[in-house]
Amino acid sequence: MSSYTPEAVQRARHLGVTAEAASAWRELMVSSTHVDEAEYSDWCRELAALYARQGRPLAAARVHEYLLNIEPALELYKNKGTPRDVGRVLRIGRRHREASMRYREAGLIAHAARAAEESGDSTDALALYEQLVRQKEASNEPYMAGLAALNAGRMAAKLNQPDRTRQMLALGTRLLEEEGDRREQAGEKDGAFRCYLCLVQVGRIEKSYEPFAEGYLNCIRILKQKGDRFFTIQYYYDFIAASDELGELHSVAELHREAGEYARRVGFIYADYFLTEAAQAWLRVSRQALEKGQAPELVENALLAAVSCFNRVQDDRNVADCYAALAGLDLTDKKKNRYAELAADLARLAQKDPEKEKAPPPAFPEYFRRRPVVQEIWVRDLLEQENGNDIPDTIGRLVSDHKNVWDVQRRKALLISLAYDDHLIAGGDPLRVPPALIDGLGQLEHAAAVRPLLAMYEQGDEATRALVVEKGAQLKQKEVFAIIDRALVGTGKVREAGVVALRRMTFQPGLENLVRVFNSHEASDIKETALQSVAKVGTDEACEFLLDVYRSNTANLAQKARGLLEQYAQERMLSALERNKRQEPEKNTRAFIGSLVDRIRTQRGAGM
């Protein structure tokens, strides 16, 4: 709740330029992070002026940066800030060439390359990305080297240098393929997904279908494993649309069929749409083969594939038309006669019931047709690796990021940065900050808070580490597992805090890490806590894991897994349960899964 009142504002103004005035403004801003932006900006302007008068240039610069007052912030950072600060503000002010120079001086090559690219200097950006390739290969960082090579290939393509483009993209493809495979074998599905998504980008740059298709197919496979039905269908549609643009008609037809079979398996109502589109695509393939004068057997194969898809949606009229077309091909008399008989039989069936027209399948909705929003991870991950671990850099970067950070988070980031400056002004240790500041990081709800928290954990005593683990769990970000992992191998209060934090990791992006923690620890309390959090996630993939533990009695937790399935079975698990019920050979296990399916369906009916 906001404590903003006109009286509170008047009180802060009445205190003038005293230290109490700064505290009053900050107290007002802390308790009123949801007020109107115009009002909040007015307070910030007064606070910036106050800090300038008090001789606190970094604090004043942070506030000016929040307000996007570029020149005042830049002047203050040049005098008292770091090259990171100066480069960041120059980029915000669209002075990219200068930003690139500042970043280069600081040894931040990825940042320098990106700024050079943004300035329009592709030649300089190419040289910097190639320098980064060499650095990352020398330090044995294949993922980062692959990303750098991909970006070098992008720049070479912009400069119309085909040989250099091919060289860089070939290197990037090899590194990303190998790293994707390694991550997948290690159970790092999210990490592998990032590698494969970058392969899609390689295909787009070089206009080559092979890496493009490899990237998409692997992304779809991982999404299926994760039980993410929505994005699986969306990625199928995007892949199909891109394949169609490239004229890959066979792939378009086959992908439509695959998407239709997948949609039917997981209970989506759009299965008939995809299967019908698959049939139409195979008809396009058959017409194209005829126009090109290809062998009649190729036309026959395409028409039979269309028949299979039309049969799947029970579209007898179109099946009859396909057989009639088959009967007209230059095939053996035996085949032609057989196809003609089938066409006639189906036509007679349709004439007996002329009103029985096949209804069109449900339309595929627009929100599925939208291209998945893919941030430029091939650039972002390089920049992220270069970012520091301290509050001024990690949290300071959020203050002015209007595009990617919502206003309340930006305000919280500003207040954290100012509190950190208070701590340093008072002579405090940069890595041993007050508990209130750690609490503020925990309330930020942004993954950027993990880096400084992790640094504080590494440097802190037992009490500090326990507090970092506790507050880190409040972030609800999968990156927090980097802290939890350390806590779980600790002792005393730190380990206890790790187990409590594990209990709070019940959101879908954390599932992969929960499974990893379960598999990598022998302690019963850690295994049981991880298993319970998996159950609360409640997705298809979570259900599959619980069933696996139940079947195999992993760590003697079969009954625990059964109880959790009974307690947390829900609609989102239904497709996994139905699939396992069909495939389960053991009678009692099949009956148990069936009881869960029946209960969910009963609850669904009661809620209608």
C-alpha positions as a printed NumPy array, in Angstrom:
array([[  0.   ,   0.   ,   0.   ],
       [  1.225,   3.517,  -0.803],
       [  1.733,   5.979,   2.046],
       [  1.849,   8.894,  -0.372],
       [  0.116,  11.994,   0.965],
       [  0.508,  15.674,   0.038],
       [  1.673,  16.232,   3.608],
       [  4.542,  13.736,   3.169],
       [  5.69 ,  15.557,   0.052],
       [  5.471,  18.939,   1.789],
       [  7.475,  17.581,   4.711],
       [ 10.271,  16.374,   2.41 ],
       [ 10.392,  19.754,   0.665],
       [ 10.349,  21.626,   3.975],
       [ 13.512,  19.775,   5.094],
       [ 15.494,  21.532,   2.354],
       [ 18.961,  20.159,   1.589],
       [ 19.529,  18.333,   4.854],
       [ 20.364,  14.644,   5.188],
       [ 16.89 ,  14.239,   6.7  ],
       [ 15.422,  15.569,   3.444],
       [ 17.085,  12.834,   1.386],
       [ 15.788,  10.235,   3.838],
       [ 12.286,  11.699,   3.649],
       [ 12.234,  11.611,  -0.16 ],
       [ 13.578,   8.065,  -0.203],
       [ 11.077,   6.895,   2.404],
       [  8.288,   8.386,   0.32 ],
       [  9.595,   6.701,  -2.861],
       [ 10.049,   3.307,  -1.195],
       [  6.46 ,   3.257,   0.025],
       [  4.982,   4.658,  -3.198],
       [  6.515,   2.695,  -6.079],
       [  3.087,   2.362,  -7.758],
       [  2.221,   6.072,  -8.027],
       [  1.781,   7.881, -11.339],
       [  5.001,   8.232, -13.368],
       [  4.713,  12.012, -13.661],
       [  4.444,  12.382,  -9.884],
       [  7.301,   9.962,  -9.265],
       [  9.516,  11.746, -11.784],
       [  8.904,  15.07 , -10.014],
       [ 10.147,  13.54 ,  -6.767],
       [ 13.196,  12.119,  -8.583],
       [ 14.117,  15.514,  -9.995],
       [ 14.001,  17.044,  -6.523],
       [ 16.07 ,  14.173,  -5.124],
       [ 18.69 ,  14.477,  -7.901],
       [ 19.108,  18.189,  -7.185],
       [ 19.398,  17.438,  -3.468],
       [ 22.12 ,  14.812,  -4.016],
       [ 24.062,  17.206,  -6.267],
       [ 24.054,  19.83 ,  -3.519],
       [ 25.131,  17.267,  -0.938],
       [ 28.163,  16.236,  -3.009],
       [ 26.884,  12.766,  -3.911],
       [ 27.507,  12.606,  -7.683],
       [ 26.918,   8.86 ,  -8.162],
       [ 23.56 ,   8.977,  -6.395],
       [ 22.576,  12.026,  -8.461],
       [ 23.738,  10.249, -11.65 ],
       [ 21.57 ,   7.197, -10.891],
       [ 18.489,   9.372, -10.51 ],
       [ 19.246,  11.294, -13.704],
       [ 19.691,   7.971, -15.507],
       [ 16.269,   6.831, -14.287],
       [ 14.829,  10.069, -15.698],
       [ 16.783,   9.564, -18.951],
       [ 18.497,  12.899, -18.433],
       [ 21.48 ,  11.795, -20.513],
       [ 23.813,  14.788, -20.368],
       [ 23.71 ,  15.35 , -16.572],
       [ 24.089,  11.598, -15.927],
       [ 26.962,  11.341, -18.406],
       [ 28.846,  14.282, -16.919],
       [ 28.54 ,  12.865, -13.414],
       [ 29.573,   9.342, -14.466],
       [ 32.592,  10.653, -16.402],
       [ 33.872,  12.22 , -13.199],
       [ 32.99 ,   9.512, -10.675],
       [ 31.567,   6.474, -12.468],
       [ 33.065,   3.497, -14.287],
       [ 33.543,   2.898, -18.044],
       [ 30.525,   0.592, -17.796],
       [ 28.399,   3.47 , -16.509],
       [ 29.66 ,   5.842, -19.197],
       [ 29.187,   3.288, -21.986],
       [ 25.692,   2.406, -20.804],
       [ 24.511,   6.03 , -20.723],
       [ 26.093,   6.761, -24.099],
       [ 24.111,   3.864, -25.568],
       [ 20.909,   5.145, -23.967],
       [ 21.655,   8.501, -25.594],
       [ 22.231,   6.733, -28.948],
       [ 25.878,   7.775, -29.03 ],
       [ 26.849,   4.261, -29.98 ],
       [ 30.253,   4.954, -31.527],
       [ 31.473,   6.66 , -28.346],
       [ 29.954,   3.868, -26.259],
       [ 31.879,   1.291, -28.273],
       [ 35.139,   3.115, -27.578],
       [ 34.46 ,   3.292, -23.827],
       [ 33.548,  -0.401, -23.692],
       [ 36.657,  -1.341, -25.631],
       [ 38.831,   0.568, -23.18 ],
       [ 37.203,  -1.411, -20.361],
       [ 37.86 ,  -4.759, -22.116],
       [ 34.129,  -5.391, -22.669],
       [ 34.456,  -6.697, -26.216],
       [ 30.892,  -7.994, -26.651],
       [ 29.486,  -4.665, -25.45 ],
       [ 31.88 ,  -2.809, -27.766],
       [ 30.864,  -4.994, -30.73 ],
       [ 27.167,  -4.475, -30.101],
       [ 27.577,  -0.72 , -29.763],
       [ 29.623,  -0.629, -32.98 ],
       [ 26.865,  -2.584, -34.723],
       [ 24.256,  -0.142, -33.411],
       [ 26.348,   2.753, -34.749],
       [ 26.136,   1.21 , -38.223],
       [ 29.827,   0.271, -38.33 ],
       [ 29.536,  -3.369, -39.404],
       [ 33.247,  -3.575, -40.273],
       [ 34.297,  -2.662, -36.741],
       [ 31.615,  -4.922, -35.257],
       [ 32.857,  -7.838, -37.392],
       [ 36.433,  -7.359, -36.216],
       [ 35.319,  -7.212, -32.575],
       [ 33.1  , -10.307, -32.848],
       [ 35.963, -12.221, -34.495],
       [ 38.248, -11.108, -31.665],
       [ 35.648, -12.482, -29.263],
       [ 35.594, -15.819, -31.13 ],
       [ 39.334, -16.165, -30.583],
       [ 39.064, -15.223, -26.908],
       [ 36.256, -17.681, -26.179],
       [ 37.892, -20.544, -28.066],
       [ 41.152, -19.93 , -26.182],
       [ 39.315, -19.994, -22.834],
       [ 37.383, -23.17 , -23.829],
       [ 33.912, -21.603, -23.813],
       [ 32.257, -23.312, -26.807],
       [ 28.785, -21.797, -26.35 ],
       [ 30.117, -18.239, -26.165],
       [ 32.516, -18.907, -29.063],
       [ 29.583, -20.248, -31.1  ],
       [ 27.519, -17.138, -30.378],
       [ 30.43 , -14.863, -31.266],
       [ 30.921, -16.76 , -34.554],
       [ 27.212, -16.463, -35.335],
       [ 27.363, -12.699, -34.804],
       [ 30.535, -12.426, -36.873],
       [ 28.667, -14.268, -39.631],
       [ 25.79 , -11.8  , -39.334],
       [ 28.159,  -8.88 , -39.789],
       [ 30.001, -10.521, -42.708],
       [ 26.637, -11.118, -44.415],
       [ 25.759,  -7.431, -43.971],
       [ 29.085,  -6.529, -45.561],
       [ 28.411,  -8.928, -48.467],
       [ 31.446, -11.087, -47.711],
       [ 30.166, -14.595, -48.606],
       [ 33.361, -16.546, -47.905],
       [ 33.787, -14.991, -44.474],
       [ 30.075, -15.464, -43.785],
       [ 30.259, -19.177, -44.587],
       [ 33.42 , -19.614, -42.529],
       [ 32.005, -17.961, -39.423],
       [ 28.579, -19.598, -39.667],
       [ 30.107, -23.032, -40.24 ],
       [ 32.178, -22.604, -37.08 ],
       [ 29.166, -21.315, -35.143],
       [ 27.007, -24.227, -36.329],
       [ 29.58 , -26.829, -35.282],
       [ 30.097, -25.309, -31.844],
       [ 26.384, -24.827, -31.172],
       [ 25.498, -28.347, -32.34 ],
       [ 28.151, -29.884, -30.096],
       [ 27.197, -27.719, -27.121],
       [ 23.48 , -28.383, -27.617],
       [ 24.141, -32.133, -27.613],
       [ 26.363, -31.872, -24.523],
       [ 23.8  , -29.824, -22.602],
       [ 20.979, -32.147, -23.543],
       [ 22.918, -35.185, -22.339],
       [ 23.564, -33.347, -19.075],
       [ 19.817, -32.763, -18.65 ],
       [ 20.083, -29.013, -19.335],
       [ 17.068, -28.743, -21.628],
       [ 16.768, -24.973, -21.419],
       [ 20.442, -24.563, -22.272],
       [ 20.178, -26.975, -25.198],
       [ 17.069, -25.139, -26.424],
       [ 19.081, -21.917, -26.596],
       [ 21.726, -23.599, -28.753],
       [ 19.123, -24.957, -31.162],
       [ 17.305, -21.628, -31.337],
       [ 20.575, -20.06 , -32.431],
       [ 20.842, -22.663, -35.225],
       [ 17.516, -21.373, -36.542],
       [ 19.126, -17.942, -36.731],
       [ 22.111, -19.403, -38.618],
       [ 19.689, -20.793, -41.193],
       [ 17.981, -17.418, -41.533],
       [ 21.297, -15.627, -42.093],
       [ 22.677, -17.991, -44.735],
       [ 19.222, -18.783, -46.189],
       [ 20.008, -22.475, -45.818],
       [ 17.256, -24.925, -44.944],
       [ 19.444, -27.557, -43.251],
       [ 20.547, -25.673, -40.076],
       [ 17.2  , -23.885, -40.051],
       [ 15.297, -27.196, -39.997],
       [ 17.725, -28.812, -37.547],
       [ 17.272, -25.942, -35.109],
       [ 13.478, -25.917, -35.324],
       [ 13.074, -29.695, -35.07 ],
       [ 15.286, -29.847, -31.983],
       [ 13.456, -26.914, -30.391],
       [ 10.119, -28.649, -31.005],
       [ 11.455, -31.927, -29.624],
       [ 12.601, -30.251, -26.4  ],
       [  9.315, -28.371, -26.04 ],
       [  7.492, -31.705, -26.341],
       [  9.713, -33.213, -23.645],
       [  8.961, -30.259, -21.397],
       [  5.222, -30.773, -21.945],
       [  4.821, -27.209, -23.234],
       [  1.863, -27.764, -25.571],
       [  1.241, -24.11 , -26.389],
       [  4.768, -23.32 , -27.565],
       [  5.127, -26.692, -29.306],
       [  2.152, -25.909, -31.538],
       [  3.308, -22.314, -32.008],
       [  6.79 , -23.445, -33.05 ],
       [  5.281, -26.024, -35.417],
       [  3.213, -23.309, -37.07 ],
       [  6.178, -20.925, -37.311],
       [  8.388, -23.654, -38.799],
       [  5.685, -24.546, -41.323],
       [  5.212, -20.903, -42.363],
       [  8.972, -20.408, -42.79 ],
       [  9.305, -23.668, -44.762],
       [  6.465, -22.572, -47.035],
       [  8.227, -19.249, -47.682],
       [ 11.323, -21.199, -48.733],
       [  9.29 , -23.407, -51.089],
       [  9.932, -26.619, -49.114],
       [  6.544, -28.156, -49.966],
       [  7.361, -31.71 , -48.859],
       [  8.446, -30.405, -45.459],
       [  5.319, -28.241, -45.209],
       [  3.096, -31.257, -45.817],
       [  4.979, -33.536, -43.439],
       [  5.152, -30.896, -40.687],
       [  1.415, -30.257, -40.931],
       [  0.829, -33.975, -40.478],
       [  3.229, -34.189, -37.51 ],
       [  1.6  , -31.168, -35.875],
       [ -1.843, -32.696, -36.386],
       [ -0.85 , -36.025, -34.844],
       [  0.78 , -34.209, -31.924],
       [ -2.292, -32.007, -31.378],
       [ -4.512, -35.104, -31.352],
       [ -2.221, -36.857, -28.854],
       [ -2.25 , -33.983, -26.358],
       [ -5.946, -33.187, -26.732],
       [ -5.787, -29.931, -28.731],
       [ -8.89 , -29.304, -30.852],
       [ -6.747, -28.125, -33.766],
       [ -5.657, -31.605, -34.88 ],
       [ -8.147, -31.655, -37.78 ],
       [ -6.959, -28.231, -38.942],
       [ -3.368, -29.416, -39.265],
       [ -4.292, -32.769, -40.821],
       [ -6.546, -31.063, -43.367],
       [ -3.771, -28.593, -44.179],
       [ -1.374, -31.549, -44.509],
       [ -3.684, -33.162, -47.054],
       [ -3.953, -29.923, -49.03 ],
       [ -0.171, -29.552, -48.956],
       [  0.266, -33.073, -50.348],
       [ -2.173, -32.16 , -53.129],
       [  0.058, -29.157, -53.919],
       [  3.05 , -31.519, -54.036],
       [  1.2  , -33.825, -56.462],
       [  0.221, -30.913, -58.737],
       [  3.778, -29.592, -58.727],
       [  5.106, -33.051, -59.643],
       [  2.631, -33.285, -62.528],
       [  3.557, -29.815, -63.802],
       [  7.245, -30.729, -63.767],
       [  6.574, -33.988, -65.617],
       [  7.98 , -36.115, -62.82 ],
       [  7.467, -39.886, -62.594],
       [  3.837, -40.861, -61.954],
       [  4.964, -42.864, -58.917],
       [  5.987, -39.601, -57.222],
       [  2.554, -38.113, -57.909],
       [  0.989, -41.343, -56.613],
       [  2.938, -41.149, -53.352],
       [  1.839, -37.564, -52.762],
       [ -1.83 , -38.37 , -53.452],
       [ -1.731, -41.408, -51.165],
       [ -0.263, -39.225, -48.414],
       [ -3.19 , -36.819, -48.954],
       [ -5.61 , -39.782, -48.751],
       [ -4.094, -40.802, -45.408],
       [ -4.587, -37.309, -43.972],
       [ -8.128, -36.908, -45.321],
       [ -8.956, -40.328, -43.86 ],
       [ -7.696, -39.191, -40.438],
       [-10.337, -36.434, -40.433],
       [-13.016, -38.679, -42.054],
       [-13.35 , -36.503, -45.163],
       [-14.78 , -39.112, -47.553],
       [-15.479, -36.709, -50.423],
       [-11.892, -35.561, -50.675],
       [-10.656, -39.15 , -50.297],
       [-12.851, -40.108, -53.259],
       [-11.463, -37.203, -55.31 ],
       [ -7.904, -38.32 , -54.525],
       [ -8.624, -41.871, -55.619],
       [-10.188, -40.543, -58.828],
       [ -7.018, -38.554, -59.495],
       [ -4.937, -41.673, -58.795],
       [ -7.023, -43.674, -61.288],
       [ -6.098, -41.14 , -63.966],
       [ -2.336, -41.529, -63.549],
       [ -0.122, -43.51 , -65.922],
       [  0.151, -46.528, -63.61 ],
       [ -0.366, -50.269, -64.062],
       [ -3.882, -51.353, -65.04 ],
       [ -4.209, -53.224, -61.752],
       [ -3.54 , -50.085, -59.71 ],
       [ -5.721, -47.868, -61.892],
       [ -8.659, -50.269, -61.628],
       [ -8.276, -50.548, -57.866],
       [ -8.164, -46.772, -57.423],
       [-11.19 , -46.317, -59.695],
       [-13.209, -48.868, -57.664],
       [-12.332, -47.111, -54.399],
       [-13.303, -43.722, -55.861],
       [-16.64 , -45.088, -57.074],
       [-17.429, -46.812, -53.754],
       [-16.757, -43.654, -51.754],
       [-18.718, -41.509, -54.211],
       [-21.74 , -43.843, -53.815],
       [-21.49 , -43.579, -50.019],
       [-21.473, -39.8  , -50.281],
       [-24.52 , -39.843, -52.603],
       [-26.503, -41.946, -50.137],
       [-26.185, -39.236, -47.52 ],
       [-25.715, -35.963, -49.457],
       [-26.42 , -33.894, -46.331],
       [-23.493, -35.451, -44.543],
       [-20.957, -32.832, -45.493],
       [-17.667, -32.735, -43.672],
       [-17.725, -29.658, -41.431],
       [-14.625, -27.457, -41.66 ],
       [-12.198, -27.965, -38.778],
       [-11.974, -25.348, -36.007],
       [-10.044, -22.326, -37.216],
       [ -6.501, -22.043, -35.954],
       [ -6.545, -18.951, -33.697],
       [ -4.546, -15.803, -34.375],
       [ -2.664, -15.936, -31.075],
       [ -1.087, -19.235, -32.198],
       [ -0.211, -17.77 , -35.589],
       [  1.883, -14.974, -34.139],
       [  5.6  , -15.56 , -34.572],
       [  7.166, -16.524, -31.198],
       [  8.895, -13.559, -29.631],
       [ 12.575, -14.502, -29.594],
       [ 14.964, -12.133, -27.938],
       [ 18.375, -11.986, -29.58 ],
       [ 19.908, -14.515, -27.232],
       [ 22.896, -14.817, -29.586],
       [ 23.734, -11.24 , -28.545],
       [ 22.151, -11.078, -25.098],
       [ 24.01 , -14.076, -23.67 ],
       [ 27.35 , -12.616, -24.761],
       [ 26.511,  -9.308, -23.094],
       [ 25.214, -11.033, -19.969],
       [ 28.478, -12.901, -19.467],
       [ 30.387,  -9.61 , -19.443],
       [ 28.117,  -8.003, -16.879],
       [ 29.542,  -7.594, -13.395],
       [ 28.43 ,  -9.016, -10.063],
       [ 28.09 ,  -5.77 ,  -8.133],
       [ 24.919,  -3.788,  -7.473],
       [ 25.963,  -0.676,  -9.444],
       [ 26.28 ,  -2.702, -12.641],
       [ 23.75 ,  -5.529, -12.324],
       [ 20.975,  -3.457, -10.749],
       [ 22.027,  -0.13 , -12.245],
       [ 21.42 ,  -1.558, -15.742],
       [ 17.719,  -1.913, -14.934],
       [ 17.202,   1.692, -13.904],
       [ 17.027,   3.127, -17.413],
       [ 15.746,   0.064, -19.298],
       [ 12.265,   1.234, -20.259],
       [ 11.885,  -1.414, -22.969],
       [ 12.459,  -4.603, -20.99 ],
       [ 11.849,  -3.68 , -17.334],
       [  8.491,  -2.594, -16.013],
       [  8.265,   0.708, -14.139],
       [  7.88 ,  -0.662, -10.612],
       [ 10.979,  -2.818, -11.087],
       [ 12.935,   0.152, -12.409],
       [ 11.926,   2.17 ,  -9.353],
       [ 12.921,  -0.64 ,  -7.022],
       [ 16.243,  -0.955,  -8.862],
       [ 16.854,   2.766,  -8.427],
       [ 16.144,   2.575,  -4.701],
       [ 18.471,  -0.426,  -4.304],
       [ 21.242,   1.456,  -6.137],
       [ 20.754,   4.487,  -3.901],
       [ 20.748,   2.351,  -0.744],
       [ 23.999,   0.758,  -1.896],
       [ 25.487,   4.218,  -2.389],
       [ 24.37 ,   5.095,   1.175],
       [ 26.213,   2.003,   2.383],
       [ 29.448,   2.974,   0.622],
       [ 29.222,   6.605,   1.751],
       [ 29.021,   5.306,   5.322],
       [ 32.259,   3.35 ,   4.755],
       [ 30.607,  -0.058,   4.351],
       [ 32.148,  -3.13 ,   2.694],
       [ 30.808,  -3.482,  -0.911],
       [ 30.162,  -7.227,  -0.411],
       [ 28.876,  -7.091,   3.166],
       [ 25.754,  -5.041,   2.798],
       [ 22.983,  -4.449,   5.392],
       [ 20.18 ,  -7.042,   5.629],
       [ 17.669,  -4.437,   4.405],
       [ 19.54 ,  -4.208,   1.108],
       [ 19.504,  -7.985,   0.679],
       [ 15.774,  -7.889,   1.401],
       [ 15.349,  -5.241,  -1.299],
       [ 17.119,  -7.457,  -3.828],
       [ 14.78 , -10.301,  -2.94 ],
       [ 11.768,  -8.107,  -3.639],
       [ 13.023,  -6.996,  -7.057],
       [ 11.481, -10.001,  -8.894],
       [ 14.15 ,  -9.855, -11.601],
       [ 16.874, -12.359, -12.501],
       [ 19.493,  -9.582, -12.463],
       [ 19.408,  -9.702,  -8.651],
       [ 20.927, -13.204,  -8.605],
       [ 24.473, -12.144,  -9.526],
       [ 25.01 ,  -9.719,  -6.609],
       [ 23.235, -12.105,  -4.229],
       [ 25.536, -14.909,  -5.312],
       [ 28.586, -12.69 ,  -4.764],
       [ 27.32 , -11.834,  -1.265],
       [ 26.746, -15.524,  -0.563],
       [ 30.319, -16.39 ,  -1.541],
       [ 31.776, -13.629,   0.685],
       [ 29.334, -13.796,   3.593],
       [ 29.271, -15.523,   6.979],
       [ 26.682, -18.16 ,   7.903],
       [ 23.984, -15.662,   8.848],
       [ 24.477, -13.662,   5.647],
       [ 24.401, -16.8  ,   3.504],
       [ 21.194, -18.03 ,   5.1  ],
       [ 19.595, -14.616,   4.549],
       [ 20.743, -14.509,   0.907],
       [ 19.204, -17.946,   0.267],
       [ 15.946, -16.943,   1.957],
       [ 15.578, -13.643,   0.105],
       [ 16.804, -15.081,  -3.177],
       [ 13.935, -17.573,  -3.152],
       [ 11.507, -14.632,  -3.161],
       [ 12.683, -13.704,  -6.661],
       [ 10.872, -16.693,  -8.209],
       [ 13.552, -16.944, -10.902],
       [ 15.158, -20.182, -12.076],
       [ 18.605, -18.535, -11.856],
       [ 18.268, -18.668,  -8.035],
       [ 19.159, -22.372,  -8.201],
       [ 22.794, -21.258,  -8.51 ],
       [ 22.477, -20.096,  -4.879],
       [ 20.276, -22.97 ,  -3.702],
       [ 22.742, -25.537,  -5.089],
       [ 25.482, -24.094,  -2.907],
       [ 23.251, -23.961,   0.156],
       [ 22.172, -27.605,  -0.166],
       [ 25.762, -28.827,   0.13 ],
       [ 26.339, -26.532,   3.099],
       [ 25.694, -27.145,   6.786],
       [ 23.589, -25.824,   9.629],
       [ 21.312, -22.861,   9.013],
       [ 22.541, -22.422,   5.451],
       [ 21.473, -25.928,   4.46 ],
       [ 18.14 , -25.477,   6.253],
       [ 17.574, -22.277,   4.315],
       [ 18.39 , -24.16 ,   1.094],
       [ 15.732, -26.806,   1.783],
       [ 13.144, -24.125,   2.623],
       [ 14.028, -22.254,  -0.574],
       [ 13.673, -25.477,  -2.577],
       [ 10.158, -25.79 ,  -1.209],
       [  9.307, -22.413,  -2.745],
       [ 10.529, -23.246,  -6.256],
       [  7.113, -24.326,  -7.544],
       [  6.99 , -22.442, -10.86 ],
       [  7.269, -24.078, -14.285],
       [ 10.643, -22.618, -15.412],
       [ 12.237, -24.173, -12.319],
       [ 11.152, -27.738, -13.132],
       [ 14.33 , -28.782, -14.917],
       [ 16.419, -27.732, -11.922],
       [ 14.087, -29.453,  -9.463],
       [ 14.534, -32.735, -11.343],
       [ 18.292, -32.195, -11.404],
       [ 18.397, -31.553,  -7.647],
       [ 16.297, -34.676,  -7.008],
       [ 18.631, -36.833,  -9.092],
       [ 21.902, -35.412,  -7.759],
       [ 21.279, -35.563,  -3.993],
       [ 21.055, -38.588,  -1.716],
       [ 19.634, -36.861,   1.372],
       [ 16.007, -37.892,   1.898],
       [ 14.777, -34.436,   2.964],
       [ 16.194, -32.833,  -0.197],
       [ 14.742, -35.54 ,  -2.451],
       [ 11.301, -35.333,  -0.814],
       [ 11.248, -31.541,  -0.936],
       [ 12.275, -31.493,  -4.6  ],
       [  9.633, -34.111,  -5.404],
       [  6.922, -32.116,  -3.651],
       [  7.885, -28.952,  -5.536],
       [  7.76 , -30.901,  -8.811],
       [  4.214, -31.978,  -7.952],
       [  3.162, -28.39 ,  -7.256],
       [  4.478, -27.305, -10.66 ],
       [  1.698, -29.503, -12.022],
       [  2.577, -29.68 , -15.727],
       [  2.67 , -32.629, -18.133],
       [  6.418, -32.981, -17.669],
       [  6.084, -32.83 , -13.885],
       [  3.455, -35.565, -14.075],
       [  5.731, -37.757, -16.208],
       [  8.507, -37.418, -13.638],
       [  6.225, -38.293, -10.712],
       [  4.951, -41.352, -12.559],
       [  8.515, -42.431, -13.29 ],
       [  9.435, -42.182,  -9.591],
       [  6.252, -44.086,  -8.713],
       [  6.951, -46.905, -11.192],
       [ 10.633, -47.298, -10.388],
       [ 10.303, -46.624,  -6.63 ],
       [ 13.296, -44.274,  -6.885],
       [ 14.907, -43.85 ,  -3.444],
       [ 11.945, -45.781,  -1.966],
       [  9.697, -42.813,  -2.76 ],
       [  7.011, -44.636,  -4.747],
       [  4.337, -44.074,  -2.099],
       [  5.371, -40.451,  -1.702],
       [  5.047, -39.929,  -5.463],
       [  1.672, -41.683,  -5.477],
       [  0.397, -39.482,  -2.683],
       [  1.588, -36.349,  -4.457],
       [ -0.122, -37.425,  -7.673],
       [ -3.347, -37.962,  -5.754],
       [ -2.991, -34.586,  -4.06 ],
       [ -1.929, -32.433,  -7.016],
       [ -3.401, -34.131, -10.129],
       [ -4.977, -31.372, -12.213],
       [ -6.156, -30.404, -15.683],
       [ -2.653, -29.487, -16.881],
       [ -1.536, -33.082, -16.217],
       [ -4.414, -34.704, -18.082],
       [ -2.744, -35.351, -21.438],
       [  0.279, -36.972, -19.739],
       [ -1.978, -39.138, -17.586],
       [ -4.102, -40.25 , -20.55 ],
       [ -0.996, -41.041, -22.587],
       [  0.494, -43.095, -19.764],
       [ -2.797, -44.878, -19.146],
       [ -2.828, -46.054, -22.779],
       [  0.786, -47.207, -22.671],
       [  0.985, -48.656, -19.148],
       [  1.366, -52.48 , -19.219],
       [  1.031, -53.079, -15.454],
       [ -2.606, -53.556, -14.422],
       [ -2.583, -51.888, -10.992],
       [ -0.563, -48.893, -12.168],
       [ -2.91 , -48.484, -15.144],
       [ -5.907, -48.576, -12.81 ],
       [ -4.324, -45.95 , -10.549],
       [ -3.601, -43.623, -13.465],
       [ -7.137, -44.201, -14.746],
       [ -8.555, -43.148, -11.383],
       [ -6.64 , -39.866, -11.615],
       [ -7.945, -39.282, -15.147],
       [-11.517, -39.969, -14.034],
       [-11.203, -37.604, -11.094],
       [ -9.893, -34.753, -13.243],
       [-12.637, -35.29 , -15.809],
       [-15.264, -35.336, -13.048],
       [-13.906, -32.086, -11.641],
       [-13.935, -30.588, -15.13 ],
       [-17.586, -31.549, -15.552],
       [-18.52 , -30.144, -12.161],
       [-16.908, -26.835, -13.042],
       [-18.811, -26.381, -16.306]])
